[in-house]
């Protein structure tokens, strides 16, 4: 379970993070790409973060897992 959750935030083989979805600024911009947002919910098919990102809530626990 921890590995699956962490995989949403880790870069894949192409250097993209599933949590950022198709947001090119967050995926590629050097001023944004290394700052993680801890969303309230995640898209079930692609892992894109949805919902509130200003409230870390339970997803703040990922910091311990990473």
NUVOVO-998343 format. One record per atom (N, C-alpha, C, O, CB): residue in one letter; x, y, z; atom name. Coordinates in nm, 4 decimals, always signed. Atoms other than C-alpha are relative to their C-alpha. Glycine has a CB too. Example, Ala and Ser with C-alpha at 12.3 -4.5 7.8 and 13.67 -1.06 7.14 Angstrom:
2
+------+----------+----------+----------+------+
! code !        x !        y !        z ! site !
+------+----------+----------+----------+------+
!    A !  +0.0890 !  -0.1190 !  +0.0000 !    N !
!    A !  +1.2300 !  -0.4500 !  +0.7800 !   CA !
!    A !  +0.0900 !  +0.1200 !  +0.0000 !    C !
!    A !  +0.1936 !  +0.1181 !  +0.0665 !    O !
!    A !  -0.0992 !  +0.0027 !  +0.1246 !   CB !
!    S !  -0.0820 !  -0.1190 !  -0.0060 !    N !
!    S !  +1.3670 !  -0.1060 !  +0.7140 !   CA !
!    S !  -0.0770 !  +0.1090 !  +0.0730 !    C !
!    S !  -0.0261 !  +0.2198 !  +0.0899 !    O !
!    S !  +0.0414 !  +0.0462 !  -0.1415 !   CB !
+------+----------+----------+----------+------+
This chain:
66
+------+----------+----------+----------+------+
! code !        x !        y !        z ! site !
+------+----------+----------+----------+------+
!    X !  +0.0819 !  -0.1190 !  +0.0000 !    N !
!    X !  +0.0000 !  +0.0000 !  +0.0000 !   CA !
!    X !  +0.0868 !  +0.1262 !  +0.0000 !    C !
!    X !  +0.0588 !  +0.2204 !  -0.0741 !    O !
!    X !  -0.0935 !  -0.0006 !  +0.1204 !   CB !
!    X !  -0.0879 !  -0.1167 !  -0.0074 !    N !
!    X !  +0.2783 !  +0.2452 !  +0.0886 !   CA !
!    X !  +0.0694 !  +0.0234 !  -0.1334 !    C !
!    X !  +0.0820 !  +0.1377 !  -0.1771 !    O !
!    X !  +0.1041 !  -0.0176 !  +0.1116 !   CB !
!    X !  -0.0691 !  -0.0138 !  +0.1289 !    N !
!    X !  +0.4619 !  +0.1762 !  -0.2387 !   CA !
!    X !  -0.0946 !  +0.0539 !  -0.1066 !    C !
!    X !  -0.0546 !  +0.1345 !  -0.1905 !    O !
!    X !  +0.0586 !  -0.1353 !  -0.0449 !   CB !
!    X !  +0.0977 !  -0.0473 !  +0.0975 !    N !
!    X !  +0.1449 !  +0.2330 !  -0.4394 !   CA !
!    X !  -0.0281 !  +0.1483 !  +0.0181 !    C !
!    X !  -0.0350 !  +0.2226 !  -0.0798 !    O !
!    X !  -0.1296 !  -0.0796 !  +0.0115 !   CB !
!    X !  +0.0234 !  -0.1414 !  -0.0284 !    N !
!    X !  +0.0773 !  +0.5660 !  -0.2700 !   CA !
!    X !  +0.1220 !  +0.0828 !  -0.0383 !    C !
!    X !  +0.1083 !  +0.1890 !  -0.0991 !    O !
!    X !  -0.0338 !  +0.0206 !  +0.1487 !   CB !
!    X !  -0.1225 !  -0.0736 !  +0.0320 !    N !
!    X !  +0.4401 !  +0.6748 !  -0.3054 !   CA !
!    X !  +0.0199 !  +0.0117 !  -0.1506 !    C !
!    X !  +0.0777 !  +0.1097 !  -0.1976 !    O !
!    X !  +0.1211 !  -0.0684 !  +0.0634 !   CB !
!    X !  -0.0188 !  -0.0038 !  +0.1457 !    N !
!    X !  +0.4320 !  +0.5919 !  -0.6779 !   CA !
!    X !  -0.0749 !  +0.1157 !  -0.0654 !    C !
!    X !  -0.0408 !  +0.1553 !  -0.1768 !    O !
!    X !  -0.0455 !  -0.1313 !  -0.0618 !   CB !
!    X !  +0.0704 !  -0.1162 !  +0.0538 !    N !
!    X !  +0.1863 !  +0.8782 !  -0.7310 !   CA !
!    X !  +0.0896 !  +0.1237 !  -0.0016 !    C !
!    X !  +0.0707 !  +0.2133 !  -0.0839 !    O !
!    X !  -0.1261 !  +0.0279 !  +0.0818 !   CB !
!    X !  -0.0846 !  -0.1175 !  -0.0168 !    N !
!    X !  +0.4569 !  +1.1241 !  -0.6259 !   CA !
!    X !  +0.1389 !  -0.0163 !  -0.0608 !    C !
!    X !  +0.2067 !  +0.0832 !  -0.0865 !    O !
!    X !  +0.0130 !  +0.0319 !  +0.1456 !   CB !
!    X !  -0.1323 !  +0.0246 !  +0.0574 !    N !
!    X !  +0.7710 !  +0.9613 !  -0.7673 !   CA !
!    X !  -0.0038 !  +0.0169 !  -0.1511 !    C !
!    X !  -0.1065 !  -0.0054 !  -0.2151 !    O !
!    X !  +0.0499 !  -0.1408 !  +0.0367 !   CB !
!    X !  -0.0090 !  -0.0149 !  +0.1455 !    N !
!    X !  +0.8898 !  +1.0327 !  -1.1195 !   CA !
!    X !  +0.0028 !  -0.1377 !  -0.0666 !    C !
!    X !  +0.0624 !  -0.2321 !  -0.0146 !    O !
!    X !  +0.1263 !  +0.0819 !  -0.0392 !   CB !
!    X !  -0.0046 !  +0.1238 !  +0.0770 !    N !
!    X !  +0.8319 !  +0.7617 !  -1.3782 !   CA !
!    X !  +0.1232 !  +0.0004 !  -0.0903 !    C !
!    X !  +0.2082 !  +0.0888 !  -0.0790 !    O !
!    X !  -0.1294 !  -0.0176 !  -0.0839 !   CB !
!    X !  -0.1181 !  +0.0121 !  +0.0858 !    N !
!    X !  +1.0831 !  +0.6520 !  -1.6432 !   CA !
!    X !  +0.0164 !  +0.1174 !  -0.0960 !    C !
!    X !  +0.1261 !  +0.1409 !  -0.1467 !    O !
!    X !  -0.0071 !  -0.1283 !  -0.0787 !   CB !
!    X !  -0.0097 !  -0.1181 !  +0.0866 !    N !
!    X !  +1.0014 !  +0.9612 !  -1.8513 !   CA !
!    X !  +0.0170 !  +0.1288 !  +0.0802 !    C !
!    X !  +0.0198 !  +0.2375 !  +0.0224 !    O !
!    X !  -0.1238 !  +0.0106 !  -0.0880 !   CB !
!    X !  -0.0233 !  -0.1171 !  -0.0840 !    N !
!    X !  +1.0532 !  +1.1962 !  -1.5546 !   CA !
!    X !  -0.1257 !  +0.0734 !  +0.0430 !    C !
!    X !  -0.1176 !  +0.1835 !  +0.0974 !    O !
!    X !  +0.0878 !  +0.0941 !  -0.0712 !   CB !
!    X !  +0.1269 !  -0.0641 !  -0.0345 !    N !
!    X !  +0.6847 !  +1.2744 !  -1.5008 !   CA !
!    X !  -0.0574 !  -0.0604 !  +0.1281 !    C !
!    X !  -0.0391 !  -0.1790 !  +0.1557 !    O !
!    X !  -0.1010 !  -0.0142 !  -0.1158 !   CB !
!    X !  +0.0650 !  +0.0454 !  -0.1232 !    N !
!    X !  +0.4934 !  +1.2508 !  -1.1726 !   CA !
!    X !  -0.1501 !  -0.0156 !  -0.0275 !    C !
!    X !  -0.2133 !  +0.0782 !  -0.0762 !    O !
!    X !  +0.0256 !  +0.1009 !  +0.1188 !   CB !
!    X !  +0.1431 !  +0.0198 !  +0.0223 !    N !
!    X !  +0.1425 !  +1.0989 !  -1.1922 !   CA !
!    X !  -0.0863 !  +0.1031 !  +0.0719 !    C !
!    X !  -0.1906 !  +0.1422 !  +0.0195 !    O !
!    X !  -0.0397 !  -0.1381 !  +0.0445 !   CB !
!    X !  +0.0798 !  -0.0952 !  -0.0768 !    N !
!    X !  +0.0162 !  +1.3412 !  -0.9277 !   CA !
!    X !  -0.0201 !  +0.1321 !  -0.0757 !    C !
!    X !  -0.1190 !  +0.2015 !  -0.0521 !    O !
!    X !  +0.0668 !  +0.0269 !  +0.1348 !   CB !
!    X !  +0.0110 !  -0.1252 !  +0.0752 !    N !
!    X !  +0.0761 !  +1.6339 !  -1.1679 !   CA !
!    X !  -0.0835 !  -0.0139 !  -0.1264 !    C !
!    X !  -0.1107 !  +0.0861 !  -0.1929 !    O !
!    X !  +0.1372 !  +0.0501 !  -0.0363 !   CB !
!    X !  +0.0842 !  +0.0203 !  +0.1180 !    N !
!    X !  -0.1330 !  +1.4783 !  -1.4469 !   CA !
!    X !  +0.0619 !  +0.0591 !  -0.1252 !    C !
!    X !  +0.1812 !  +0.0411 !  -0.1500 !    O !
!    X !  -0.1366 !  +0.0606 !  +0.0223 !   CB !
!    X !  -0.0502 !  -0.0593 !  +0.1238 !    N !
!    X !  -0.1010 !  +1.6673 !  -1.7753 !   CA !
!    X !  +0.0321 !  +0.1491 !  +0.0150 !    C !
!    X !  +0.0374 !  +0.2212 !  -0.0846 !    O !
!    X !  -0.1016 !  -0.0193 !  -0.1107 !   CB !
!    X !  -0.0366 !  -0.1388 !  -0.0252 !    N !
!    X !  -0.0112 !  +2.0010 !  -1.6136 !   CA !
!    X !  +0.1485 !  +0.0175 !  -0.0323 !    C !
!    X !  +0.2350 !  -0.0165 !  +0.0485 !    O !
!    X !  -0.0307 !  +0.0407 !  +0.1482 !   CB !
!    X !  -0.1386 !  -0.0122 !  +0.0480 !    N !
!    X !  +0.3043 !  +2.0841 !  -1.8127 !   CA !
!    X !  +0.0863 !  +0.0899 !  +0.0876 !    C !
!    X !  +0.2054 !  +0.0640 !  +0.1047 !    O !
!    X !  +0.0008 !  +0.0533 !  -0.1411 !   CB !
!    X !  -0.0786 !  -0.0898 !  -0.0864 !    N !
!    X !  +0.4103 !  +2.3683 !  -1.5835 !   CA !
!    X !  +0.0526 !  -0.0761 !  +0.1213 !    C !
!    X !  +0.1699 !  -0.0643 !  +0.1567 !    O !
!    X !  -0.0855 !  +0.1212 !  +0.0458 !   CB !
!    X !  -0.0426 !  +0.0757 !  -0.1176 !    N !
!    X !  +0.4181 !  +2.1382 !  -1.2810 !   CA !
!    X !  +0.0928 !  -0.1149 !  -0.0380 !    C !
!    X !  +0.1788 !  -0.1533 !  +0.0413 !    O !
!    X !  -0.1216 !  -0.0540 !  +0.0749 !   CB !
!    X !  -0.0827 !  +0.1126 !  +0.0433 !    N !
!    X !  +0.5779 !  +1.8561 !  -1.4808 !   CA !
!    X !  +0.1405 !  +0.0425 !  -0.0422 !    C !
!    X !  +0.2360 !  -0.0320 !  -0.0204 !    O !
!    X !  -0.0674 !  -0.0718 !  -0.1146 !   CB !
!    X !  -0.1274 !  -0.0341 !  +0.0633 !    N !
!    X !  +0.8604 !  +2.0518 !  -1.6467 !   CA !
!    X !  +0.0689 !  +0.1267 !  +0.0499 !    C !
!    X !  +0.1910 !  +0.1380 !  +0.0388 !    O !
!    X !  -0.0215 !  +0.0133 !  -0.1431 !   CB !
!    X !  -0.0595 !  -0.1275 !  -0.0411 !    N !
!    X !  +0.9150 !  +2.3994 !  -1.5023 !   CA !
!    X !  +0.0935 !  -0.0205 !  +0.1188 !    C !
!    X !  +0.0522 !  -0.0769 !  +0.2201 !    O !
!    X !  -0.1099 !  +0.1023 !  +0.0358 !   CB !
!    X !  -0.0962 !  +0.0209 !  -0.1089 !    N !
!    X !  +1.2304 !  +2.4027 !  -1.2852 !   CA !
!    X !  -0.0403 !  +0.0681 !  +0.1310 !    C !
!    X !  +0.0100 !  +0.0312 !  +0.2372 !    O !
!    X !  +0.1356 !  +0.0504 !  -0.0422 !   CB !
!    X !  +0.0441 !  -0.0689 !  -0.1208 !    N !
!    X !  +1.0571 !  +2.6375 !  -1.0389 !   CA !
!    X !  -0.1168 !  -0.0716 !  +0.0682 !    C !
!    X !  -0.1533 !  -0.0368 !  +0.1805 !    O !
!    X !  -0.0397 !  +0.1427 !  -0.0335 !   CB !
!    X !  +0.1171 !  +0.0678 !  -0.0549 !    N !
!    X !  +0.7647 !  +2.3992 !  -0.9820 !   CA !
!    X !  +0.0144 !  -0.1512 !  +0.0091 !    C !
!    X !  -0.0456 !  -0.2125 !  +0.0974 !    O !
!    X !  -0.1190 !  +0.0323 !  -0.0825 !   CB !
!    X !  +0.0008 !  +0.1461 !  +0.0139 !    N !
!    X !  +0.8553 !  +2.0405 !  -1.0743 !   CA !
!    X !  +0.0454 !  -0.0769 !  +0.1242 !    C !
!    X !  +0.0129 !  -0.1948 !  +0.1379 !    O !
!    X !  +0.0870 !  -0.0383 !  -0.1141 !   CB !
!    X !  -0.0477 !  +0.0694 !  -0.1196 !    N !
!    X !  +1.0208 !  +1.9566 !  -0.7420 !   CA !
!    X !  -0.0825 !  +0.0300 !  +0.1248 !    C !
!    X !  -0.0496 !  -0.0167 !  +0.2338 !    O !
!    X !  +0.1431 !  +0.0367 !  +0.0254 !   CB !
!    X !  +0.0874 !  -0.0318 !  -0.1127 !    N !
!    X !  +0.7441 !  +2.0957 !  -0.5203 !   CA !
!    X !  -0.1268 !  -0.0829 !  -0.0098 !    C !
!    X !  -0.2044 !  -0.0670 !  -0.1040 !    O !
!    X !  -0.0337 !  +0.1511 !  +0.0035 !   CB !
!    X !  +0.1145 !  +0.0892 !  +0.0028 !    N !
!    X !  +0.4813 !  +1.8366 !  -0.4377 !   CA !
!    X !  -0.1216 !  +0.0640 !  +0.0649 !    C !
!    X !  -0.1116 !  +0.1346 !  +0.1653 !    O !
!    X !  +0.0335 !  -0.1304 !  +0.0693 !   CB !
!    X !  +0.1278 !  -0.0411 !  -0.0571 !    N !
!    X !  +0.1175 !  +1.9151 !  -0.3757 !   CA !
!    X !  -0.0668 !  -0.1244 !  +0.0568 !    C !
!    X !  -0.0685 !  -0.2288 !  -0.0084 !    O !
!    X !  -0.0915 !  +0.0707 !  -0.1069 !   CB !
!    X !  +0.0654 !  +0.1137 !  -0.0640 !    N !
!    X !  -0.0685 !  +1.6866 !  -0.1366 !   CA !
!    X !  -0.1505 !  +0.0185 !  -0.0111 !    C !
!    X !  -0.2123 !  +0.0854 !  +0.0717 !    O !
!    X !  +0.0438 !  -0.0143 !  +0.1492 !   CB !
!    X !  +0.1428 !  -0.0157 !  +0.0281 !    N !
!    X !  -0.4189 !  +1.6619 !  -0.2774 !   CA !
!    X !  -0.0857 !  -0.0847 !  +0.0931 !    C !
!    X !  -0.0387 !  -0.1790 !  +0.1567 !    O !
!    X !  -0.0294 !  -0.0368 !  -0.1445 !   CB !
!    X !  +0.0961 !  +0.0709 !  -0.0838 !    N !
!    X !  -0.7259 !  +1.5429 !  -0.0950 !   CA !
!    X !  -0.0413 !  -0.1330 !  -0.0641 !    C !
!    X !  -0.0632 !  -0.2320 !  +0.0057 !    O !
!    X !  -0.1236 !  +0.0877 !  +0.0249 !   CB !
!    X !  +0.0416 !  +0.1190 !  +0.0740 !    N !
!    X !  -0.8192 !  +1.2897 !  -0.3656 !   CA !
!    X !  +0.0908 !  -0.0197 !  -0.1199 !    C !
!    X !  +0.1640 !  +0.0710 !  -0.1595 !    O !
!    X !  -0.1473 !  +0.0112 !  -0.0450 !   CB !
!    X !  -0.0795 !  +0.0325 !  +0.1184 !    N !
!    X !  -0.6543 !  +1.1182 !  -0.6612 !   CA !
!    X !  -0.0881 !  -0.0706 !  -0.1017 !    C !
!    X !  -0.1730 !  -0.1521 !  -0.0654 !    O !
!    X !  +0.1223 !  -0.0880 !  +0.0371 !   CB !
!    X !  +0.0747 !  +0.0640 !  +0.1082 !    N !
!    X !  -0.7968 !  +1.0148 !  -0.9989 !   CA !
!    X !  +0.0323 !  -0.1488 !  +0.0003 !    C !
!    X !  +0.1494 !  -0.1865 !  +0.0026 !    O !
!    X !  +0.0340 !  +0.0643 !  -0.1384 !   CB !
!    X !  -0.0194 !  +0.1436 !  -0.0120 !    N !
!    X !  -0.8459 !  +0.6385 !  -0.9888 !   CA !
!    X !  +0.0707 !  -0.0649 !  -0.1169 !    C !
!    X !  +0.1314 !  -0.1706 !  -0.0998 !    O !
!    X !  -0.1296 !  -0.0647 !  +0.0183 !   CB !
!    X !  -0.0617 !  +0.0614 !  +0.1175 !    N !
!    X !  -0.7188 !  +0.5717 !  -1.3421 !   CA !
!    X !  +0.1429 !  +0.0463 !  -0.0255 !    C !
!    X !  +0.2271 !  -0.0329 !  -0.0678 !    O !
!    X !  -0.0830 !  +0.0287 !  -0.1208 !   CB !
!    X !  -0.1330 !  -0.0506 !  +0.0348 !    N !
!    X !  -0.4150 !  +0.7959 !  -1.3770 !   CA !
!    X !  +0.0789 !  +0.0595 !  +0.1162 !    C !
!    X !  +0.1951 !  +0.0958 !  +0.0983 !    O !
!    X !  -0.0133 !  +0.1027 !  -0.1055 !   CB !
!    X !  -0.0716 !  -0.0485 !  -0.1173 !    N !
!    X !  -0.3240 !  +0.9148 !  -1.0258 !   CA !
!    X !  +0.0101 !  +0.1504 !  +0.0130 !    C !
!    X !  +0.0715 !  +0.2004 !  +0.1072 !    O !
!    X !  +0.1343 !  -0.0553 !  -0.0004 !   CB !
!    X !  -0.0054 !  -0.1461 !  -0.0050 !    N !
!    X !  -0.3686 !  +1.2855 !  -1.1024 !   CA !
!    X !  -0.0648 !  +0.0488 !  +0.1288 !    C !
!    X !  -0.1710 !  +0.0003 !  +0.1679 !    O !
!    X !  -0.0702 !  +0.0626 !  -0.1235 !   CB !
!    X !  +0.0544 !  -0.0569 !  -0.1229 !    N !
!    X !  -0.4242 !  +1.4863 !  -0.7856 !   CA !
!    X !  -0.1204 !  +0.0872 !  -0.0288 !    C !
!    X !  -0.1156 !  +0.1726 !  -0.1173 !    O !
!    X !  +0.1061 !  +0.0806 !  +0.0731 !   CB !
!    X !  +0.1210 !  -0.0811 !  +0.0134 !    N !
!    X !  -0.7723 !  +1.6341 !  -0.7548 !   CA !
!    X !  -0.0470 !  +0.0360 !  +0.1405 !    C !
!    X !  -0.0024 !  -0.0231 !  +0.2388 !    O !
!    X !  -0.1126 !  -0.0761 !  -0.0803 !   CB !
!    X !  +0.0474 !  -0.0422 !  -0.1317 !    N !
!    X !  -0.9546 !  +1.8070 !  -0.4743 !   CA !
!    X !  +0.0950 !  +0.1014 !  +0.0601 !    C !
!    X !  +0.1863 !  +0.1508 !  -0.0061 !    O !
!    X !  -0.0151 !  -0.1204 !  +0.0937 !   CB !
!    X !  -0.0749 !  -0.1051 !  -0.0690 !    N !
!    X !  -0.8075 !  +2.0431 !  -0.2205 !   CA !
!    X !  +0.1490 !  -0.0342 !  +0.0077 !    C !
!    X !  +0.1861 !  -0.1442 !  +0.0487 !    O !
!    X !  -0.0565 !  +0.0216 !  +0.1411 !   CB !
!    X !  -0.1448 !  +0.0184 !  -0.0158 !    N !
!    X !  -0.4301 !  +2.0843 !  -0.2362 !   CA !
!    X !  +0.0540 !  +0.0921 !  +0.1081 !    C !
!    X !  +0.1716 !  +0.0843 !  +0.1435 !    O !
!    X !  +0.0730 !  +0.0260 !  -0.1329 !   CB !
!    X !  -0.0442 !  -0.0938 !  -0.1032 !    N !
!    X !  -0.4158 !  +2.3560 !  +0.0268 !   CA !
!    X !  -0.0172 !  -0.0577 !  +0.1406 !    C !
!    X !  +0.0266 !  +0.0025 !  +0.2386 !    O !
!    X !  -0.0772 !  +0.1311 !  -0.0120 !   CB !
!    X !  +0.0164 !  +0.0668 !  -0.1283 !    N !
!    X !  -0.5127 !  +2.1155 !  +0.3050 !   CA !
!    X !  +0.0700 !  -0.1355 !  -0.0109 !    C !
!    X !  +0.0204 !  -0.2254 !  -0.0787 !    O !
!    X !  -0.1528 !  -0.0160 !  +0.0385 !   CB !
!    X !  -0.0767 !  +0.1232 !  +0.0183 !    N !
!    X !  -0.2543 !  +1.8421 !  +0.3401 !   CA !
!    X !  -0.0719 !  -0.1212 !  +0.0568 !    C !
!    X !  -0.0631 !  -0.2289 !  -0.0021 !    O !
!    X !  +0.1361 !  +0.0132 !  +0.0647 !   CB !
!    X !  +0.0755 !  +0.1113 !  -0.0550 !    N !
!    X !  -0.4712 !  +1.6219 !  +0.5618 !   CA !
!    X !  +0.0777 !  -0.1300 !  +0.0046 !    C !
!    X !  +0.1959 !  -0.1311 !  +0.0392 !    O !
!    X !  -0.1236 !  -0.0197 !  -0.0788 !   CB !
!    X !  -0.0614 !  +0.1321 !  -0.0085 !    N !
!    X !  -0.3971 !  +1.2513 !  +0.5404 !   CA !
!    X !  +0.1131 !  -0.0175 !  -0.0997 !    C !
!    X !  +0.2049 !  -0.0952 !  -0.0735 !    O !
!    X !  -0.1039 !  -0.1070 !  -0.0220 !   CB !
!    X !  -0.1048 !  +0.0217 !  +0.0990 !    N !
!    X !  -0.1819 !  +1.2816 !  +0.2273 !   CA !
!    X !  +0.1334 !  +0.0583 !  +0.0443 !    C !
!    X !  +0.2364 !  +0.0275 !  -0.0157 !    O !
!    X !  -0.0406 !  +0.0603 !  -0.1326 !   CB !
!    X !  -0.1253 !  -0.0482 !  -0.0557 !    N !
!    X !  +0.0774 !  +1.4710 !  +0.4303 !   CA !
!    X !  +0.0836 !  -0.1147 !  +0.0560 !    C !
!    X !  +0.2043 !  -0.1002 !  +0.0760 !    O !
!    X !  -0.0270 !  +0.1032 !  +0.1086 !   CB !
!    X !  -0.0716 !  +0.1180 !  -0.0496 !    N !
!    X !  +0.1686 !  +1.1250 !  +0.5611 !   CA !
!    X !  +0.0974 !  -0.0562 !  -0.1035 !    C !
!    X !  +0.1904 !  -0.1285 !  -0.0678 !    O !
!    X !  -0.0992 !  -0.1079 !  +0.0406 !   CB !
!    X !  -0.0891 !  +0.0516 !  +0.1052 !    N !
!    X !  +0.3348 !  +1.0494 !  +0.2259 !   CA !
!    X !  +0.1438 !  +0.0448 !  +0.0236 !    C !
!    X !  +0.2374 !  -0.0238 !  -0.0176 !    O !
!    X !  -0.0476 !  +0.0469 !  -0.1391 !   CB !
!    X !  -0.1357 !  -0.0483 !  -0.0291 !    N !
!    X !  +0.6326 !  +1.2552 !  +0.3435 !   CA !
!    X !  +0.0776 !  -0.1047 !  +0.0796 !    C !
!    X !  +0.1970 !  -0.1237 !  +0.0566 !    O !
!    X !  -0.0050 !  +0.1339 !  +0.0782 !   CB !
!    X !  -0.0656 !  +0.1068 !  -0.0781 !    N !
!    X !  +0.7105 !  +0.9771 !  +0.5925 !   CA !
!    X !  +0.0319 !  -0.1210 !  -0.0878 !    C !
!    X !  +0.1338 !  -0.1873 !  -0.0680 !    O !
!    X !  -0.0898 !  -0.0434 !  +0.1182 !   CB !
!    X !  -0.0191 !  +0.1169 !  +0.0854 !    N !
!    X !  +0.6749 !  +0.7108 !  +0.3229 !   CA !
!    X !  +0.1095 !  +0.0207 !  -0.1034 !    C !
!    X !  +0.1789 !  -0.0738 !  -0.1409 !    O !
!    X !  -0.1291 !  -0.0346 !  -0.0696 !   CB !
!    X !  -0.1016 !  -0.0286 !  +0.1011 !    N !
!    X !  +0.9016 !  +0.8843 !  +0.0724 !   CA !
!    X !  +0.1360 !  +0.0066 !  +0.0645 !    C !
!    X !  +0.2357 !  +0.0298 !  -0.0038 !    O !
!    X !  -0.0303 !  +0.1310 !  -0.0734 !   CB !
+------+----------+----------+----------+------+
